[in-house]
Amino acid sequence: MLKVVFALGVAVAFVGVFATPTGAVTCHVGQYRSNDACLPCAPGSFSTIRNAASCTTHKTCLKGQFVKKEPTPSSNRLCAFCASEGKFSNIVNAPSCTAYTVCAAGVKQTKRPTPTSDRVCDGATTSTTNITAVVALFDPSGASTVSGIVTFLQFSNESFSRFTGTLTNLTDGLHGFHIHESGDLSGGCASARAHYNPFRKVHGGPADSNRHVGDLGNIQASGGVASFSGIDQQVQLHGDTSVIGRAVVVHALPDDLGRGGFSDSYTTGHAGARIACGVIGLKFTP
Ligand SMILES: [Cu+2]
């Protein structure tokens, strides 16, 4: 008799877990209640409580994340960030993150990596050749006695160009200092033509983004001598826009950097006559 009572008690307890007080069947996690029936959560949804009134759509792991734990009818999808692994994902619900492409030695990166996109390498090689060029300046017409040497140096096509020089027999003060487009001095400094301007911009100062490549501003003479050095971000000794074979020209007047308001401020900087020039040539390095 005791056994019967115990078995009955167990049965009552068992029903208590899975039945509502009204006697209806209890719906499990992973199910939802529809009237008196328990229906499984549809694919893509879940429930974590018994007798859920409805199921909840699984979370979507966004681009830049990956699925750390797959969803089930009774649990949500768990996402984690690819950045924590130093990788990326470019699809939603990515099963894992992808390692970034590594640009081969000397190949330039044209697009930075992000948590949702890969690095892009354009295949163009970086030239790491040091190039040194030198210019001997004088006045082919003989009208002035200005002369001197200017040297340009660039370590790679992605580095600044450096220049240094000394000119003598100048009047004291500022003198426009430019790279002109032609290395032809057959007609004197005049045949060096206009400022070197491969990107079709207006005349400006060396610090301006809107300037001719050849716009190096002014040099300053004191006691008849100008000794100067500088760096420039636009002058290239490498590649298609190399200035080698073109000319450096020094002018009688200051370059107004395009700001003087003269009719020629936007083309020549109103820098006046050409008093010395020279062709930019490769320096011999034994
Ligand atoms: Cu000039």
Boltz pocket constraint, residues with backbone or C-beta under 6 A from the ligand:
constraints:
  - pocket:
      binder: B
      contacts: [[A, 176], [A, 177], [A, 178], [A, 179], [A, 180], [A, 195], [A, 249], [A, 250], [A, 251], [A, 268], [A, 271]]
      max_distance: 6.0
